[in-house]
Amino acid sequence: MLGVPREFVKLSDVQETNVMSDFFVLRKYRGEGVGKQAAFDIFDKFPAACEIRQTQRNHPANQFWNKVIK
């Protein structure tokens, strides 16, 4: 993967994965738990290993996903 730092690459051997690359919460709802609840609802509805894609420069998204995944 050209240009992707090694620490951002993780290979998995699971048979089934879900990829989440588009996830958006309107600014006026951010910080109220709406996005976290929506993410958990999606994870519950589609149980499998999940790959979350985000751009490195999108710091709010990075912070959000780090909190949700923990």
PDB file of N, CA, C and O in Angstrom:
ATOM      1  N   MET A   1       0.845  -1.171   0.000  1.00  0.00           N
ATOM      2  CA  MET A   1       0.000   0.000   0.000  1.00  0.00           C
ATOM      3  C   MET A   1       0.892   1.236   0.000  1.00  0.00           C
ATOM      4  O   MET A   1       1.425   1.636   1.034  1.00  0.00           O
ATOM      5  N   LEU A   2       1.033   1.798  -1.118  1.00  0.00           N
ATOM      6  CA  LEU A   2       1.911   2.939  -1.315  1.00  0.00           C
ATOM      7  C   LEU A   2       1.412   4.166  -0.556  1.00  0.00           C
ATOM      8  O   LEU A   2       0.256   4.563  -0.702  1.00  0.00           O
ATOM      9  N   GLY A   3       2.273   4.757   0.242  1.00  0.00           N
ATOM     10  CA  GLY A   3       1.939   5.981   0.933  1.00  0.00           C
ATOM     11  C   GLY A   3       1.186   5.827   2.237  1.00  0.00           C
ATOM     12  O   GLY A   3       0.898   6.823   2.900  1.00  0.00           O
ATOM     13  N   VAL A   4       0.858   4.604   2.624  1.00  0.00           N
ATOM     14  CA  VAL A   4       0.133   4.368   3.867  1.00  0.00           C
ATOM     15  C   VAL A   4       1.135   3.924   4.932  1.00  0.00           C
ATOM     16  O   VAL A   4       1.813   2.912   4.754  1.00  0.00           O
ATOM     17  N   PRO A   5       1.238   4.666   6.032  1.00  0.00           N
ATOM     18  CA  PRO A   5       2.179   4.270   7.081  1.00  0.00           C
ATOM     19  C   PRO A   5       1.862   2.874   7.618  1.00  0.00           C
ATOM     20  O   PRO A   5       0.694   2.513   7.769  1.00  0.00           O
ATOM     21  N   ARG A   6       2.884   2.104   7.900  1.00  0.00           N
ATOM     22  CA  ARG A   6       2.747   0.724   8.339  1.00  0.00           C
ATOM     23  C   ARG A   6       1.827   0.579   9.554  1.00  0.00           C
ATOM     24  O   ARG A   6       1.093  -0.403   9.659  1.00  0.00           O
ATOM     25  N   GLU A   7       1.862   1.548  10.470  1.00  0.00           N
ATOM     26  CA  GLU A   7       1.038   1.444  11.679  1.00  0.00           C
ATOM     27  C   GLU A   7      -0.456   1.559  11.387  1.00  0.00           C
ATOM     28  O   GLU A   7      -1.280   1.260  12.252  1.00  0.00           O
ATOM     29  N   PHE A   8      -0.811   1.989  10.178  1.00  0.00           N
ATOM     30  CA  PHE A   8      -2.217   2.104   9.802  1.00  0.00           C
ATOM     31  C   PHE A   8      -2.712   0.899   9.003  1.00  0.00           C
ATOM     32  O   PHE A   8      -3.878   0.848   8.610  1.00  0.00           O
ATOM     33  N   VAL A   9      -1.840  -0.053   8.767  1.00  0.00           N
ATOM     34  CA  VAL A   9      -2.215  -1.226   7.981  1.00  0.00           C
ATOM     35  C   VAL A   9      -2.339  -2.424   8.907  1.00  0.00           C
ATOM     36  O   VAL A   9      -1.417  -2.736   9.661  1.00  0.00           O
ATOM     37  N   LYS A  10      -3.475  -3.087   8.848  1.00  0.00           N
ATOM     38  CA  LYS A  10      -3.691  -4.288   9.641  1.00  0.00           C
ATOM     39  C   LYS A  10      -4.333  -5.321   8.745  1.00  0.00           C
ATOM     40  O   LYS A  10      -5.376  -5.063   8.144  1.00  0.00           O
ATOM     41  N   LEU A  11      -3.731  -6.474   8.651  1.00  0.00           N
ATOM     42  CA  LEU A  11      -4.278  -7.552   7.847  1.00  0.00           C
ATOM     43  C   LEU A  11      -5.051  -8.487   8.745  1.00  0.00           C
ATOM     44  O   LEU A  11      -4.645  -8.761   9.874  1.00  0.00           O
ATOM     45  N   SER A  12      -6.150  -8.967   8.246  1.00  0.00           N
ATOM     46  CA  SER A  12      -7.003  -9.853   9.023  1.00  0.00           C
ATOM     47  C   SER A  12      -7.237 -11.137   8.244  1.00  0.00           C
ATOM     48  O   SER A  12      -7.241 -11.138   7.013  1.00  0.00           O
ATOM     49  N   ASP A  13      -7.432 -12.224   8.970  1.00  0.00           N
ATOM     50  CA  ASP A  13      -7.731 -13.489   8.302  1.00  0.00           C
ATOM     51  C   ASP A  13      -9.176 -13.926   8.534  1.00  0.00           C
ATOM     52  O   ASP A  13      -9.520 -15.081   8.284  1.00  0.00           O
ATOM     53  N   VAL A  14     -10.026 -13.008   9.011  1.00  0.00           N
ATOM     54  CA  VAL A  14     -11.433 -13.346   9.217  1.00  0.00           C
ATOM     55  C   VAL A  14     -12.100 -13.564   7.866  1.00  0.00           C
ATOM     56  O   VAL A  14     -11.709 -12.967   6.863  1.00  0.00           O
ATOM     57  N   GLN A  15     -13.110 -14.425   7.854  1.00  0.00           N
ATOM     58  CA  GLN A  15     -13.780 -14.782   6.608  1.00  0.00           C
ATOM     59  C   GLN A  15     -14.750 -13.710   6.113  1.00  0.00           C
ATOM     60  O   GLN A  15     -14.945 -13.554   4.908  1.00  0.00           O
ATOM     61  N   GLU A  16     -15.350 -12.983   7.032  1.00  0.00           N
ATOM     62  CA  GLU A  16     -16.348 -11.994   6.646  1.00  0.00           C
ATOM     63  C   GLU A  16     -16.038 -10.670   7.323  1.00  0.00           C
ATOM     64  O   GLU A  16     -15.780 -10.621   8.525  1.00  0.00           O
ATOM     65  N   THR A  17     -16.066  -9.602   6.548  1.00  0.00           N
ATOM     66  CA  THR A  17     -15.828  -8.274   7.119  1.00  0.00           C
ATOM     67  C   THR A  17     -16.854  -7.282   6.588  1.00  0.00           C
ATOM     68  O   THR A  17     -17.393  -7.443   5.493  1.00  0.00           O
ATOM     69  N   ASN A  18     -17.104  -6.284   7.364  1.00  0.00           N
ATOM     70  CA  ASN A  18     -17.911  -5.144   6.946  1.00  0.00           C
ATOM     71  C   ASN A  18     -16.972  -3.954   6.854  1.00  0.00           C
ATOM     72  O   ASN A  18     -16.070  -3.805   7.679  1.00  0.00           O
ATOM     73  N   VAL A  19     -17.177  -3.113   5.859  1.00  0.00           N
ATOM     74  CA  VAL A  19     -16.346  -1.929   5.682  1.00  0.00           C
ATOM     75  C   VAL A  19     -17.215  -0.695   5.854  1.00  0.00           C
ATOM     76  O   VAL A  19     -18.229  -0.531   5.175  1.00  0.00           O
ATOM     77  N   MET A  20     -16.808   0.163   6.763  1.00  0.00           N
ATOM     78  CA  MET A  20     -17.524   1.418   6.977  1.00  0.00           C
ATOM     79  C   MET A  20     -16.599   2.539   6.522  1.00  0.00           C
ATOM     80  O   MET A  20     -15.564   2.795   7.136  1.00  0.00           O
ATOM     81  N   SER A  21     -16.984   3.198   5.447  1.00  0.00           N
ATOM     82  CA  SER A  21     -16.133   4.277   4.950  1.00  0.00           C
ATOM     83  C   SER A  21     -16.883   5.608   4.865  1.00  0.00           C
ATOM     84  O   SER A  21     -16.258   6.654   4.688  1.00  0.00           O
ATOM     85  N   ASP A  22     -18.180   5.583   4.986  1.00  0.00           N
ATOM     86  CA  ASP A  22     -18.973   6.811   4.966  1.00  0.00           C
ATOM     87  C   ASP A  22     -19.870   6.842   6.191  1.00  0.00           C
ATOM     88  O   ASP A  22     -20.823   6.070   6.295  1.00  0.00           O
ATOM     89  N   PHE A  23     -19.563   7.731   7.107  1.00  0.00           N
ATOM     90  CA  PHE A  23     -20.330   7.863   8.344  1.00  0.00           C
ATOM     91  C   PHE A  23     -20.292   9.332   8.707  1.00  0.00           C
ATOM     92  O   PHE A  23     -19.217   9.908   8.870  1.00  0.00           O
ATOM     93  N   PHE A  24     -21.455   9.937   8.832  1.00  0.00           N
ATOM     94  CA  PHE A  24     -21.503  11.380   9.033  1.00  0.00           C
ATOM     95  C   PHE A  24     -22.561  11.731  10.064  1.00  0.00           C
ATOM     96  O   PHE A  24     -23.676  11.211  10.026  1.00  0.00           O
ATOM     97  N   VAL A  25     -22.206  12.614  10.982  1.00  0.00           N
ATOM     98  CA  VAL A  25     -23.146  13.125  11.978  1.00  0.00           C
ATOM     99  C   VAL A  25     -23.202  14.639  11.798  1.00  0.00           C
ATOM    100  O   VAL A  25     -22.171  15.312  11.792  1.00  0.00           O
ATOM    101  N   LEU A  26     -24.405  15.162  11.652  1.00  0.00           N
ATOM    102  CA  LEU A  26     -24.548  16.607  11.526  1.00  0.00           C
ATOM    103  C   LEU A  26     -23.908  17.303  12.715  1.00  0.00           C
ATOM    104  O   LEU A  26     -24.010  16.843  13.852  1.00  0.00           O
ATOM    105  N   ARG A  27     -23.255  18.403  12.441  1.00  0.00           N
ATOM    106  CA  ARG A  27     -22.511  19.142  13.467  1.00  0.00           C
ATOM    107  C   ARG A  27     -23.359  19.441  14.706  1.00  0.00           C
ATOM    108  O   ARG A  27     -22.864  19.350  15.830  1.00  0.00           O
ATOM    109  N   LYS A  28     -24.637  19.799  14.507  1.00  0.00           N
ATOM    110  CA  LYS A  28     -25.468  20.167  15.658  1.00  0.00           C
ATOM    111  C   LYS A  28     -25.768  18.981  16.576  1.00  0.00           C
ATOM    112  O   LYS A  28     -26.206  19.180  17.709  1.00  0.00           O
ATOM    113  N   TYR A  29     -25.539  17.748  16.106  1.00  0.00           N
ATOM    114  CA  TYR A  29     -25.768  16.560  16.934  1.00  0.00           C
ATOM    115  C   TYR A  29     -24.485  15.958  17.492  1.00  0.00           C
ATOM    116  O   TYR A  29     -24.535  15.004  18.267  1.00  0.00           O
ATOM    117  N   ARG A  30     -23.350  16.500  17.110  1.00  0.00           N
ATOM    118  CA  ARG A  30     -22.073  15.955  17.577  1.00  0.00           C
ATOM    119  C   ARG A  30     -21.908  16.208  19.068  1.00  0.00           C
ATOM    120  O   ARG A  30     -22.313  17.250  19.582  1.00  0.00           O
ATOM    121  N   GLY A  31     -21.313  15.247  19.750  1.00  0.00           N
ATOM    122  CA  GLY A  31     -21.075  15.370  21.184  1.00  0.00           C
ATOM    123  C   GLY A  31     -22.266  14.971  22.042  1.00  0.00           C
ATOM    124  O   GLY A  31     -22.196  15.051  23.269  1.00  0.00           O
ATOM    125  N   GLU A  32     -23.361  14.543  21.415  1.00  0.00           N
ATOM    126  CA  GLU A  32     -24.559  14.150  22.157  1.00  0.00           C
ATOM    127  C   GLU A  32     -24.741  12.638  22.231  1.00  0.00           C
ATOM    128  O   GLU A  32     -25.728  12.161  22.790  1.00  0.00           O
ATOM    129  N   GLY A  33     -23.801  11.883  21.673  1.00  0.00           N
ATOM    130  CA  GLY A  33     -23.905  10.428  21.712  1.00  0.00           C
ATOM    131  C   GLY A  33     -24.688   9.829  20.557  1.00  0.00           C
ATOM    132  O   GLY A  33     -24.852   8.611  20.483  1.00  0.00           O
ATOM    133  N   VAL A  34     -25.175  10.675  19.655  1.00  0.00           N
ATOM    134  CA  VAL A  34     -25.966  10.190  18.520  1.00  0.00           C
ATOM    135  C   VAL A  34     -25.112   9.308  17.604  1.00  0.00           C
ATOM    136  O   VAL A  34     -25.543   8.227  17.203  1.00  0.00           O
ATOM    137  N   GLY A  35     -23.919   9.765  17.281  1.00  0.00           N
ATOM    138  CA  GLY A  35     -23.039   8.998  16.402  1.00  0.00           C
ATOM    139  C   GLY A  35     -22.614   7.683  17.022  1.00  0.00           C
ATOM    140  O   GLY A  35     -22.597   6.649  16.354  1.00  0.00           O
ATOM    141  N   LYS A  36     -22.270   7.721  18.304  1.00  0.00           N
ATOM    142  CA  LYS A  36     -21.861   6.496  18.994  1.00  0.00           C
ATOM    143  C   LYS A  36     -23.005   5.481  18.999  1.00  0.00           C
ATOM    144  O   LYS A  36     -22.786   4.298  18.738  1.00  0.00           O
ATOM    145  N   GLN A  37     -24.205   5.934  19.292  1.00  0.00           N
ATOM    146  CA  GLN A  37     -25.351   5.026  19.303  1.00  0.00           C
ATOM    147  C   GLN A  37     -25.617   4.458  17.910  1.00  0.00           C
ATOM    148  O   GLN A  37     -25.912   3.271  17.767  1.00  0.00           O
ATOM    149  N   ALA A  38     -25.514   5.303  16.886  1.00  0.00           N
ATOM    150  CA  ALA A  38     -25.713   4.833  15.513  1.00  0.00           C
ATOM    151  C   ALA A  38     -24.659   3.802  15.143  1.00  0.00           C
ATOM    152  O   ALA A  38     -24.975   2.789  14.518  1.00  0.00           O
ATOM    153  N   ALA A  39     -23.415   4.049  15.521  1.00  0.00           N
ATOM    154  CA  ALA A  39     -22.346   3.094  15.224  1.00  0.00           C
ATOM    155  C   ALA A  39     -22.616   1.754  15.894  1.00  0.00           C
ATOM    156  O   ALA A  39     -22.475   0.709  15.259  1.00  0.00           O
ATOM    157  N   PHE A  40     -23.004   1.770  17.173  1.00  0.00           N
ATOM    158  CA  PHE A  40     -23.295   0.518  17.873  1.00  0.00           C
ATOM    159  C   PHE A  40     -24.493  -0.193  17.271  1.00  0.00           C
ATOM    160  O   PHE A  40     -24.516  -1.422  17.209  1.00  0.00           O
ATOM    161  N   ASP A  41     -25.497   0.568  16.822  1.00  0.00           N
ATOM    162  CA  ASP A  41     -26.658  -0.047  16.160  1.00  0.00           C
ATOM    163  C   ASP A  41     -26.230  -0.753  14.875  1.00  0.00           C
ATOM    164  O   ASP A  41     -26.703  -1.849  14.575  1.00  0.00           O
ATOM    165  N   ILE A  42     -25.333  -0.120  14.120  1.00  0.00           N
ATOM    166  CA  ILE A  42     -24.829  -0.729  12.885  1.00  0.00           C
ATOM    167  C   ILE A  42     -24.024  -1.985  13.213  1.00  0.00           C
ATOM    168  O   ILE A  42     -24.193  -3.016  12.562  1.00  0.00           O
ATOM    169  N   PHE A  43     -23.151  -1.906  14.218  1.00  0.00           N
ATOM    170  CA  PHE A  43     -22.348  -3.072  14.598  1.00  0.00           C
ATOM    171  C   PHE A  43     -23.248  -4.232  15.029  1.00  0.00           C
ATOM    172  O   PHE A  43     -22.974  -5.388  14.708  1.00  0.00           O
ATOM    173  N   ASP A  44     -24.322  -3.916  15.757  1.00  0.00           N
ATOM    174  CA  ASP A  44     -25.250  -4.955  16.205  1.00  0.00           C
ATOM    175  C   ASP A  44     -26.024  -5.564  15.035  1.00  0.00           C
ATOM    176  O   ASP A  44     -26.273  -6.769  15.006  1.00  0.00           O
ATOM    177  N   LYS A  45     -26.395  -4.737  14.091  1.00  0.00           N
ATOM    178  CA  LYS A  45     -27.199  -5.204  12.961  1.00  0.00           C
ATOM    179  C   LYS A  45     -26.382  -6.036  11.979  1.00  0.00           C
ATOM    180  O   LYS A  45     -26.910  -6.950  11.346  1.00  0.00           O
ATOM    181  N   PHE A  46     -25.105  -5.724  11.852  1.00  0.00           N
ATOM    182  CA  PHE A  46     -24.228  -6.416  10.905  1.00  0.00           C
ATOM    183  C   PHE A  46     -23.021  -6.991  11.643  1.00  0.00           C
ATOM    184  O   PHE A  46     -21.910  -6.474  11.524  1.00  0.00           O
ATOM    185  N   PRO A  47     -23.247  -8.074  12.412  1.00  0.00           N
ATOM    186  CA  PRO A  47     -22.145  -8.643  13.198  1.00  0.00           C
ATOM    187  C   PRO A  47     -21.095  -9.316  12.312  1.00  0.00           C
ATOM    188  O   PRO A  47     -21.394 -10.249  11.566  1.00  0.00           O
ATOM    189  N   ALA A  48     -19.910  -8.843  12.407  1.00  0.00           N
ATOM    190  CA  ALA A  48     -18.732  -9.399  11.724  1.00  0.00           C
ATOM    191  C   ALA A  48     -17.591  -8.464  12.062  1.00  0.00           C
ATOM    192  O   ALA A  48     -17.796  -7.417  12.675  1.00  0.00           O
ATOM    193  N   ALA A  49     -16.396  -8.839  11.663  1.00  0.00           N
ATOM    194  CA  ALA A  49     -15.273  -7.929  11.836  1.00  0.00           C
ATOM    195  C   ALA A  49     -15.579  -6.676  11.021  1.00  0.00           C
ATOM    196  O   ALA A  49     -16.137  -6.765   9.927  1.00  0.00           O
ATOM    197  N   CYS A  50     -15.224  -5.537  11.540  1.00  0.00           N
ATOM    198  CA  CYS A  50     -15.553  -4.279  10.867  1.00  0.00           C
ATOM    199  C   CYS A  50     -14.284  -3.491  10.606  1.00  0.00           C
ATOM    200  O   CYS A  50     -13.439  -3.324  11.486  1.00  0.00           O
ATOM    201  N   GLU A  51     -14.172  -3.018   9.396  1.00  0.00           N
ATOM    202  CA  GLU A  51     -13.046  -2.171   9.014  1.00  0.00           C
ATOM    203  C   GLU A  51     -13.574  -0.752   8.887  1.00  0.00           C
ATOM    204  O   GLU A  51     -14.523  -0.493   8.148  1.00  0.00           O
ATOM    205  N   ILE A  52     -12.951   0.156   9.611  1.00  0.00           N
ATOM    206  CA  ILE A  52     -13.381   1.550   9.597  1.00  0.00           C
ATOM    207  C   ILE A  52     -12.330   2.350   8.847  1.00  0.00           C
ATOM    208  O   ILE A  52     -11.168   2.402   9.251  1.00  0.00           O
ATOM    209  N   ARG A  53     -12.738   2.962   7.771  1.00  0.00           N
ATOM    210  CA  ARG A  53     -11.800   3.746   6.967  1.00  0.00           C
ATOM    211  C   ARG A  53     -12.030   5.225   7.212  1.00  0.00           C
ATOM    212  O   ARG A  53     -13.164   5.701   7.267  1.00  0.00           O
ATOM    213  N   GLN A  54     -10.924   5.937   7.356  1.00  0.00           N
ATOM    214  CA  GLN A  54     -11.000   7.382   7.552  1.00  0.00           C
ATOM    215  C   GLN A  54      -9.705   7.997   7.067  1.00  0.00           C
ATOM    216  O   GLN A  54      -8.670   7.333   7.008  1.00  0.00           O
ATOM    217  N   THR A  55      -9.770   9.253   6.727  1.00  0.00           N
ATOM    218  CA  THR A  55      -8.549   9.927   6.282  1.00  0.00           C
ATOM    219  C   THR A  55      -7.762  10.394   7.498  1.00  0.00           C
ATOM    220  O   THR A  55      -8.336  10.761   8.523  1.00  0.00           O
ATOM    221  N   GLN A  56      -6.477  10.373   7.372  1.00  0.00           N
ATOM    222  CA  GLN A  56      -5.592  10.734   8.480  1.00  0.00           C
ATOM    223  C   GLN A  56      -5.803  12.184   8.908  1.00  0.00           C
ATOM    224  O   GLN A  56      -5.659  12.500  10.089  1.00  0.00           O
ATOM    225  N   ARG A  57      -6.135  13.055   7.986  1.00  0.00           N
ATOM    226  CA  ARG A  57      -6.287  14.479   8.292  1.00  0.00           C
ATOM    227  C   ARG A  57      -7.625  14.819   8.936  1.00  0.00           C
ATOM    228  O   ARG A  57      -7.808  15.939   9.414  1.00  0.00           O
ATOM    229  N   ASN A  58      -8.552  13.887   8.958  1.00  0.00           N
ATOM    230  CA  ASN A  58      -9.863  14.149   9.550  1.00  0.00           C
ATOM    231  C   ASN A  58      -9.791  13.873  11.048  1.00  0.00           C
ATOM    232  O   ASN A  58     -10.234  12.828  11.523  1.00  0.00           O
ATOM    233  N   HIS A  59      -9.227  14.825  11.779  1.00  0.00           N
ATOM    234  CA  HIS A  59      -8.998  14.644  13.212  1.00  0.00           C
ATOM    235  C   HIS A  59     -10.273  14.405  14.015  1.00  0.00           C
ATOM    236  O   HIS A  59     -10.259  13.566  14.916  1.00  0.00           O
ATOM    237  N   PRO A  60     -11.373  15.100  13.731  1.00  0.00           N
ATOM    238  CA  PRO A  60     -12.602  14.799  14.480  1.00  0.00           C
ATOM    239  C   PRO A  60     -13.052  13.346  14.286  1.00  0.00           C
ATOM    240  O   PRO A  60     -13.504  12.704  15.233  1.00  0.00           O
ATOM    241  N   ALA A  61     -12.927  12.831  13.062  1.00  0.00           N
ATOM    242  CA  ALA A  61     -13.304  11.432  12.811  1.00  0.00           C
ATOM    243  C   ALA A  61     -12.364  10.491  13.551  1.00  0.00           C
ATOM    244  O   ALA A  61     -12.811   9.504  14.135  1.00  0.00           O
ATOM    245  N   ASN A  62     -11.079  10.783  13.534  1.00  0.00           N
ATOM    246  CA  ASN A  62     -10.096   9.948  14.244  1.00  0.00           C
ATOM    247  C   ASN A  62     -10.423   9.888  15.731  1.00  0.00           C
ATOM    248  O   ASN A  62     -10.408   8.812  16.329  1.00  0.00           O
ATOM    249  N   GLN A  63     -10.716  11.036  16.326  1.00  0.00           N
ATOM    250  CA  GLN A  63     -11.047  11.080  17.749  1.00  0.00           C
ATOM    251  C   GLN A  63     -12.343  10.319  18.031  1.00  0.00           C
ATOM    252  O   GLN A  63     -12.427   9.563  19.000  1.00  0.00           O
ATOM    253  N   PHE A  64     -13.347  10.522  17.184  1.00  0.00           N
ATOM    254  CA  PHE A  64     -14.628   9.840  17.361  1.00  0.00           C
ATOM    255  C   PHE A  64     -14.451   8.329  17.341  1.00  0.00           C
ATOM    256  O   PHE A  64     -14.903   7.642  18.257  1.00  0.00           O
ATOM    257  N   TRP A  65     -13.794   7.801  16.301  1.00  0.00           N
ATOM    258  CA  TRP A  65     -13.657   6.351  16.177  1.00  0.00           C
ATOM    259  C   TRP A  65     -12.774   5.767  17.275  1.00  0.00           C
ATOM    260  O   TRP A  65     -13.030   4.655  17.737  1.00  0.00           O
ATOM    261  N   ASN A  66     -11.752   6.483  17.695  1.00  0.00           N
ATOM    262  CA  ASN A  66     -10.929   5.986  18.796  1.00  0.00           C
ATOM    263  C   ASN A  66     -11.758   5.831  20.058  1.00  0.00           C
ATOM    264  O   ASN A  66     -11.587   4.858  20.793  1.00  0.00           O
ATOM    265  N   LYS A  67     -12.664   6.788  20.326  1.00  0.00           N
ATOM    266  CA  LYS A  67     -13.540   6.685  21.510  1.00  0.00           C
ATOM    267  C   LYS A  67     -14.543   5.542  21.359  1.00  0.00           C
ATOM    268  O   LYS A  67     -14.751   4.767  22.293  1.00  0.00           O
ATOM    269  N   VAL A  68     -15.160   5.440  20.190  1.00  0.00           N
ATOM    270  CA  VAL A  68     -16.180   4.410  19.970  1.00  0.00           C
ATOM    271  C   VAL A  68     -15.580   3.012  20.053  1.00  0.00           C
ATOM    272  O   VAL A  68     -16.173   2.112  20.648  1.00  0.00           O
ATOM    273  N   ILE A  69     -14.420   2.833  19.464  1.00  0.00           N
ATOM    274  CA  ILE A  69     -13.807   1.497  19.424  1.00  0.00           C
ATOM    275  C   ILE A  69     -13.335   1.051  20.804  1.00  0.00           C
ATOM    276  O   ILE A  69     -13.362  -0.139  21.116  1.00  0.00           O
ATOM    277  N   LYS A  70     -12.903   2.003  21.629  1.00  0.00           N
ATOM    278  CA  LYS A  70     -12.475   1.642  22.982  1.00  0.00           C
ATOM    279  C   LYS A  70     -13.656   1.184  23.784  1.00  0.00           C
ATOM    280  O   LYS A  70     -13.508   0.833  24.955  1.00  0.00           O
TER     281      LYS A  70
END
